[in-house]
Amino acid sequence: DGSPATEWLLGPFADGLAVRAARLRAGEGIPAALPAGDGTVYLLLDGGLTDPDGVTRGATTVLAAHPGEAAPGLRAAARGALILGLSFPAPRA
């Protein structure tokens, strides 16, 4: 169908905890999104990504969105990309 291959590995849960893997072919992207819970971290495990500023980043890159910040939209570079997205749970009161 042309959309990236994604899989929930954990959650998503009501408190915002979630772990999702995405495998993107060259040029495929994932849209920007508000983080759930207490922020989101993207770990680039393989391949490359082009960030919203046009900078291409290689494997082992970590991109973070703090609570209330939008997680950036990301596009796979020429080799594609394997990304692990971690959304942290909201702090307990």
Disulfide bonds with the S-S distance in Angstrom:
none
